[in-house]
């Protein structure tokens, strides 16, 4: 049983926020080639030749903008500005619009495809930067990306969004975010981060069309993505929303449980908020199936393949901190609050690098580190963990 000490929890996560961001300030700026290194290995050694991805740079932009908005610490604004300027200078496509998926270490376009997941994270970062700086150009770029997604990706006949396009917005055969993914035309992951980005944009640009698309996305999750029987999220689909996989991602379950409710609250429709409150608890309960006795959340479960993936990655633990605290706020059930604290305890014990800072990628079932994984990289960013700290701080403040 984890003892409930909300004041201590609040103090610890605020301290951790500053520790995470200090690591990124110290280790990741690429002072010779601009922007940020594309990769730091598990021993904090930078690879100056590594490609630089739009997801990493957009998440840096979001994290330091959001942290500046909360703390008003100038060094956070400086890093946000560095990320903003690099995205504009190197990722924006001046000919066809949108942003490249990656650039090389020197900032030249490398993979120029238009991955909607990447555009969404860019909207997320740009809208947050505008939110704290009132930089009009940042907002204009975010709005332009929204219109590009709606023009090229939205499925008018069946709802939802297609995954990816060529640089000039032509269809692609291979739509995957990564090699491990199913090549589905529509995916849960991209839809979750479109709604996350759209909701953040709506906070600074309350546009009627944008609000409608947030509501459409919530309907898509309720109708197609959340399994009505199990409460888990289905992950991969064809264009007609037929499922292509029965894989379960516990981390995405608990992340969606709070993000969908937050999007509904930002949209402001009381009926939709009520629906998402119910759905939030249902998906949270499904996520609890992935909890281990040590308080950690397993990564994935493949019922038709290898079964339980016996690893506990860092990012699902971060989302568990928020998701279970959200479930407590919705339901008043103390066991959800206890699990949020247990998730944080697991992170402190097994995930956080107490010697050099930041969080390890994850651990195996015996709590040994998953070997050969980045400390920072294409997917390892100051996003899930800094957001967990910021969200827990704000939510605990609201409970006072």
PLY file of the C-alpha trace (Angstrom):
ply
format ascii 1.0
element vertex 400
property float x
property float y
property float z
element edge 399
property int vertex1
property int vertex2
end_header
0.00 0.00 0.00
1.37 3.42 -1.02
0.87 6.07 1.64
-1.03 9.07 0.31
1.00 12.26 0.81
-0.25 14.72 -1.77
1.95 17.61 -0.61
5.02 15.40 -0.88
3.92 14.11 -4.32
3.48 17.69 -5.53
6.89 18.77 -4.26
8.66 15.77 -5.76
7.21 16.10 -9.25
8.01 19.81 -9.40
11.61 19.00 -8.49
11.63 16.26 -11.12
10.34 18.64 -13.80
13.32 20.91 -13.28
15.70 17.94 -13.19
14.40 16.62 -16.52
14.60 19.97 -18.27
18.03 20.72 -16.81
19.29 17.50 -18.40
18.02 18.60 -21.81
19.49 22.09 -21.41
22.89 20.66 -20.48
23.20 17.75 -22.90
21.10 18.19 -26.03
21.71 21.57 -27.79
23.82 21.02 -30.91
26.02 24.10 -30.66
27.94 23.38 -33.87
25.19 22.41 -36.32
22.18 24.10 -34.75
19.08 22.90 -32.97
19.43 19.75 -30.90
21.31 16.50 -31.28
19.27 13.79 -32.93
20.47 11.15 -30.48
22.10 10.63 -27.09
22.89 7.06 -26.13
22.15 5.45 -22.77
25.44 6.84 -21.42
24.54 10.40 -22.46
26.98 10.47 -25.38
25.77 12.62 -28.27
25.83 11.34 -31.84
26.54 14.45 -33.96
25.70 12.53 -37.15
22.22 11.38 -36.10
19.18 12.55 -38.10
16.86 15.02 -36.39
13.14 14.25 -36.34
10.13 16.56 -36.29
8.64 14.61 -33.37
11.70 15.20 -31.17
11.95 18.88 -32.06
8.22 19.56 -31.74
8.14 17.85 -28.36
11.11 19.91 -27.17
9.24 23.00 -28.34
6.12 21.95 -26.45
7.88 20.88 -23.25
9.94 24.01 -22.77
7.06 26.29 -23.79
4.71 24.59 -21.32
7.32 24.65 -18.56
7.96 28.34 -19.16
4.22 28.99 -19.00
4.12 27.30 -15.61
7.37 28.57 -14.05
8.37 31.70 -16.02
11.98 30.55 -15.89
13.80 32.33 -18.71
16.11 29.43 -19.60
13.02 27.41 -20.53
11.85 30.15 -22.87
15.34 30.28 -24.42
15.22 26.55 -25.24
11.68 26.87 -26.59
12.80 29.69 -28.85
15.77 27.63 -30.03
13.43 24.78 -30.96
10.95 27.13 -32.61
13.57 28.78 -34.78
15.05 25.44 -35.81
11.67 23.99 -36.80
10.89 27.02 -38.92
14.29 27.10 -40.58
14.73 23.39 -41.30
11.48 21.40 -41.11
8.95 23.65 -42.85
8.46 22.76 -46.52
8.46 26.08 -48.43
7.14 24.52 -51.65
4.37 22.08 -50.69
3.61 23.12 -47.13
3.71 21.00 -44.02
6.81 19.71 -42.26
9.39 17.08 -43.14
9.52 13.88 -41.10
13.28 14.25 -40.60
16.33 16.27 -41.57
19.97 15.24 -41.48
22.39 16.33 -38.77
23.14 19.56 -40.66
19.46 20.40 -41.11
18.87 19.42 -44.76
15.67 17.55 -45.63
16.20 13.80 -45.23
12.80 12.10 -45.16
10.45 14.64 -46.74
7.23 12.63 -46.40
4.22 14.26 -44.73
3.42 12.06 -41.74
0.22 13.40 -40.15
1.50 12.34 -36.72
4.45 14.70 -37.27
2.28 17.60 -38.42
0.12 17.10 -35.35
3.03 17.33 -32.95
4.21 20.44 -34.73
0.77 22.01 -34.17
1.02 20.97 -30.52
4.39 22.65 -30.05
3.61 25.77 -32.09
0.29 26.39 -30.34
1.92 26.05 -26.92
4.73 28.42 -27.94
2.13 30.95 -29.07
0.19 30.44 -25.87
3.11 31.57 -23.71
4.74 34.14 -26.02
1.80 35.46 -28.10
4.03 35.04 -31.15
1.59 35.54 -34.01
3.77 33.79 -36.58
3.73 30.60 -34.51
-0.07 30.62 -34.45
-0.26 31.25 -38.18
1.99 28.26 -38.86
-0.12 26.07 -36.57
-3.33 27.13 -38.32
-1.76 26.48 -41.73
-0.84 22.94 -40.64
-4.40 22.37 -39.42
-5.78 23.37 -42.82
-3.30 21.09 -44.61
-4.34 18.11 -42.48
-8.01 18.84 -43.14
-7.46 19.31 -46.87
-5.35 16.22 -47.51
-5.89 13.74 -44.70
-9.49 13.95 -43.47
-11.80 11.24 -44.79
-15.04 13.02 -45.62
-16.91 9.78 -46.31
-15.87 7.67 -43.32
-14.41 10.19 -40.83
-10.94 10.00 -39.41
-7.56 10.75 -40.94
-5.20 8.96 -43.29
-1.68 8.38 -42.03
0.87 9.76 -44.46
1.62 11.25 -47.87
4.57 12.01 -50.09
6.19 15.42 -49.95
3.71 16.71 -52.57
0.73 15.06 -50.84
0.41 11.99 -53.05
-0.63 8.57 -51.61
2.06 6.25 -50.24
2.25 2.47 -50.05
4.12 2.36 -46.74
2.29 4.52 -44.16
3.95 3.28 -40.98
5.38 5.45 -38.23
7.95 2.76 -37.47
8.92 -0.72 -38.65
7.09 -2.44 -35.78
3.72 -0.93 -36.75
1.03 -2.44 -38.93
0.69 -0.67 -42.27
-2.86 0.52 -41.62
-4.39 3.49 -43.41
-5.74 4.76 -40.09
-4.27 4.29 -36.63
-5.24 5.01 -33.06
-1.89 6.64 -32.33
-2.15 9.30 -35.01
-5.78 10.06 -34.12
-4.90 10.42 -30.43
-2.23 12.98 -31.18
-4.33 14.86 -33.73
-6.97 15.42 -31.06
-4.29 16.36 -28.55
-2.90 18.95 -30.99
-6.30 20.25 -32.07
-7.43 20.72 -28.47
-4.28 22.67 -27.65
-4.75 24.81 -30.76
-8.37 25.50 -29.80
-7.17 27.07 -26.55
-5.52 29.85 -28.55
-7.67 29.78 -31.71
-11.34 28.97 -30.91
-12.34 28.32 -34.51
-15.74 26.78 -35.32
-14.37 24.24 -37.82
-11.63 23.22 -35.41
-14.17 22.64 -32.65
-16.27 20.49 -34.97
-13.28 18.34 -35.85
-12.41 17.84 -32.18
-15.96 16.60 -31.66
-15.68 14.34 -34.73
-12.50 12.85 -33.34
-14.18 12.12 -30.02
-16.95 10.37 -31.93
-14.38 8.33 -33.85
-12.80 7.15 -30.61
-16.14 6.25 -29.09
-17.49 4.57 -32.22
-14.45 2.82 -33.70
-11.31 2.92 -31.56
-12.41 2.08 -28.01
-13.52 -1.54 -27.86
-16.97 -1.45 -26.30
-16.50 -4.94 -24.83
-12.98 -4.69 -23.34
-12.40 -0.95 -22.95
-9.01 -1.25 -24.68
-8.06 0.83 -27.70
-7.84 -0.90 -31.06
-4.64 0.22 -32.75
-4.69 -0.31 -36.54
-7.47 -0.06 -39.13
-8.16 -0.01 -42.84
-9.93 2.99 -44.35
-13.35 1.51 -43.48
-12.38 1.13 -39.80
-11.98 -2.64 -39.97
-9.43 -3.69 -37.36
-6.12 -5.07 -38.56
-4.68 -6.08 -35.17
-5.75 -7.22 -31.70
-2.60 -5.86 -30.02
-3.19 -4.10 -26.68
-1.09 -1.07 -25.69
-1.56 -0.40 -21.98
0.31 2.90 -22.19
-1.96 4.24 -24.91
-5.01 3.08 -22.97
-4.11 5.15 -19.91
-2.92 8.09 -22.02
-6.17 8.21 -23.97
-8.21 7.90 -20.77
-7.24 11.43 -19.73
-6.49 13.07 -23.10
-9.94 12.39 -24.53
-11.67 13.85 -21.49
-9.39 16.88 -21.61
-10.26 17.44 -25.28
-13.97 17.21 -24.48
-13.59 19.72 -21.65
-11.75 22.13 -23.94
-14.52 21.73 -26.52
-17.03 22.61 -23.83
-20.03 20.46 -24.82
-21.65 19.16 -21.61
-23.11 16.05 -23.23
-19.78 15.08 -24.77
-17.96 15.77 -21.50
-20.34 13.39 -19.72
-19.75 10.71 -22.34
-15.98 11.10 -22.08
-16.06 10.95 -18.28
-17.72 7.54 -18.51
-15.39 6.42 -21.27
-12.39 7.66 -19.30
-13.13 5.35 -16.38
-13.85 2.43 -18.71
-10.51 2.81 -20.51
-8.67 3.37 -17.21
-10.06 0.11 -15.84
-8.93 -1.67 -19.02
-5.43 -0.25 -18.52
-5.27 -1.69 -15.00
-5.05 -5.14 -16.58
-1.47 -4.19 -17.47
-0.41 -3.37 -13.92
2.19 -5.53 -12.20
2.55 -6.08 -8.47
5.54 -3.67 -8.37
3.29 -0.77 -9.48
4.65 -0.65 -13.01
2.62 -0.86 -16.21
3.58 -3.48 -18.77
4.19 -2.27 -22.31
1.99 -4.36 -24.62
0.00 -7.57 -24.87
-0.31 -9.54 -28.10
-3.05 -12.16 -27.63
-2.42 -13.80 -31.00
1.37 -13.72 -30.89
4.03 -13.51 -28.21
1.60 -12.64 -25.43
2.76 -10.15 -22.81
5.74 -8.02 -23.81
7.61 -8.28 -20.53
9.05 -4.77 -20.51
8.01 -1.61 -18.71
8.90 1.41 -20.79
9.24 4.88 -19.32
6.49 6.66 -21.19
3.56 4.45 -20.07
4.60 5.00 -16.46
4.48 8.76 -17.02
1.02 8.52 -18.57
-0.09 6.30 -15.68
0.77 9.08 -13.22
-1.68 11.38 -15.01
-4.27 8.85 -16.08
-4.87 7.34 -12.67
-4.92 10.75 -11.02
-7.49 11.82 -13.61
-9.60 8.74 -12.79
-9.48 9.71 -9.11
-10.67 13.22 -9.96
-13.53 11.81 -12.03
-14.62 9.03 -9.68
-13.36 9.95 -6.20
-12.08 6.38 -5.88
-8.94 6.38 -3.72
-7.45 3.32 -5.37
-6.82 5.36 -8.51
-4.99 7.99 -6.47
-2.93 5.26 -4.82
-2.00 3.88 -8.24
-0.89 7.29 -9.49
1.46 7.46 -6.51
2.55 3.86 -7.10
3.42 4.72 -10.69
5.59 7.58 -9.48
7.22 5.29 -6.92
8.03 2.79 -9.68
9.60 5.55 -11.77
11.73 6.76 -8.86
12.86 3.22 -8.08
13.51 1.76 -11.54
13.17 4.31 -14.36
14.81 7.56 -13.26
18.58 7.79 -13.73
19.58 9.08 -10.31
23.25 9.34 -11.30
23.16 11.25 -14.58
19.61 12.56 -14.89
16.58 11.97 -17.14
14.80 8.62 -17.40
15.98 5.37 -18.89
14.03 3.93 -21.82
12.62 1.15 -19.66
13.26 -2.05 -17.74
12.68 -5.76 -18.27
10.70 -8.02 -15.97
13.68 -8.44 -13.62
14.10 -4.63 -13.45
17.30 -4.68 -15.48
17.55 -1.94 -18.09
16.33 -2.55 -21.61
19.75 -2.49 -23.31
20.94 -0.30 -26.15
18.20 2.33 -25.94
18.56 6.09 -26.28
18.41 8.65 -23.50
17.30 11.13 -26.16
16.40 10.44 -29.75
13.86 10.22 -32.52
11.22 8.97 -30.03
12.81 9.64 -26.62
11.89 13.22 -25.83
11.15 15.48 -22.81
7.44 15.11 -23.44
5.74 12.27 -21.56
7.80 12.81 -18.41
7.73 16.61 -18.27
4.03 16.59 -19.12
3.37 14.10 -16.32
5.06 16.47 -13.88
3.16 19.51 -15.17
-0.20 17.71 -15.19
0.23 16.23 -11.72
1.27 19.62 -10.34
-1.78 21.33 -11.83
-4.20 18.59 -10.81
-2.94 18.40 -7.24
-3.16 22.19 -6.99
-6.82 21.94 -8.03
-7.49 19.47 -5.19
-6.40 21.91 -2.49
0 1
1 2
2 3
3 4
4 5
5 6
6 7
7 8
8 9
9 10
10 11
11 12
12 13
13 14
14 15
15 16
16 17
17 18
18 19
19 20
20 21
21 22
22 23
23 24
24 25
25 26
26 27
27 28
28 29
29 30
30 31
31 32
32 33
33 34
34 35
35 36
36 37
37 38
38 39
39 40
40 41
41 42
42 43
43 44
44 45
45 46
46 47
47 48
48 49
49 50
50 51
51 52
52 53
53 54
54 55
55 56
56 57
57 58
58 59
59 60
60 61
61 62
62 63
63 64
64 65
65 66
66 67
67 68
68 69
69 70
70 71
71 72
72 73
73 74
74 75
75 76
76 77
77 78
78 79
79 80
80 81
81 82
82 83
83 84
84 85
85 86
86 87
87 88
88 89
89 90
90 91
91 92
92 93
93 94
94 95
95 96
96 97
97 98
98 99
99 100
100 101
101 102
102 103
103 104
104 105
105 106
106 107
107 108
108 109
109 110
110 111
111 112
112 113
113 114
114 115
115 116
116 117
117 118
118 119
119 120
120 121
121 122
122 123
123 124
124 125
125 126
126 127
127 128
128 129
129 130
130 131
131 132
132 133
133 134
134 135
135 136
136 137
137 138
138 139
139 140
140 141
141 142
142 143
143 144
144 145
145 146
146 147
147 148
148 149
149 150
150 151
151 152
152 153
153 154
154 155
155 156
156 157
157 158
158 159
159 160
160 161
161 162
162 163
163 164
164 165
165 166
166 167
167 168
168 169
169 170
170 171
171 172
172 173
173 174
174 175
175 176
176 177
177 178
178 179
179 180
180 181
181 182
182 183
183 184
184 185
185 186
186 187
187 188
188 189
189 190
190 191
191 192
192 193
193 194
194 195
195 196
196 197
197 198
198 199
199 200
200 201
201 202
202 203
203 204
204 205
205 206
206 207
207 208
208 209
209 210
210 211
211 212
212 213
213 214
214 215
215 216
216 217
217 218
218 219
219 220
220 221
221 222
222 223
223 224
224 225
225 226
226 227
227 228
228 229
229 230
230 231
231 232
232 233
233 234
234 235
235 236
236 237
237 238
238 239
239 240
240 241
241 242
242 243
243 244
244 245
245 246
246 247
247 248
248 249
249 250
250 251
251 252
252 253
253 254
254 255
255 256
256 257
257 258
258 259
259 260
260 261
261 262
262 263
263 264
264 265
265 266
266 267
267 268
268 269
269 270
270 271
271 272
272 273
273 274
274 275
275 276
276 277
277 278
278 279
279 280
280 281
281 282
282 283
283 284
284 285
285 286
286 287
287 288
288 289
289 290
290 291
291 292
292 293
293 294
294 295
295 296
296 297
297 298
298 299
299 300
300 301
301 302
302 303
303 304
304 305
305 306
306 307
307 308
308 309
309 310
310 311
311 312
312 313
313 314
314 315
315 316
316 317
317 318
318 319
319 320
320 321
321 322
322 323
323 324
324 325
325 326
326 327
327 328
328 329
329 330
330 331
331 332
332 333
333 334
334 335
335 336
336 337
337 338
338 339
339 340
340 341
341 342
342 343
343 344
344 345
345 346
346 347
347 348
348 349
349 350
350 351
351 352
352 353
353 354
354 355
355 356
356 357
357 358
358 359
359 360
360 361
361 362
362 363
363 364
364 365
365 366
366 367
367 368
368 369
369 370
370 371
371 372
372 373
373 374
374 375
375 376
376 377
377 378
378 379
379 380
380 381
381 382
382 383
383 384
384 385
385 386
386 387
387 388
388 389
389 390
390 391
391 392
392 393
393 394
394 395
395 396
396 397
397 398
398 399
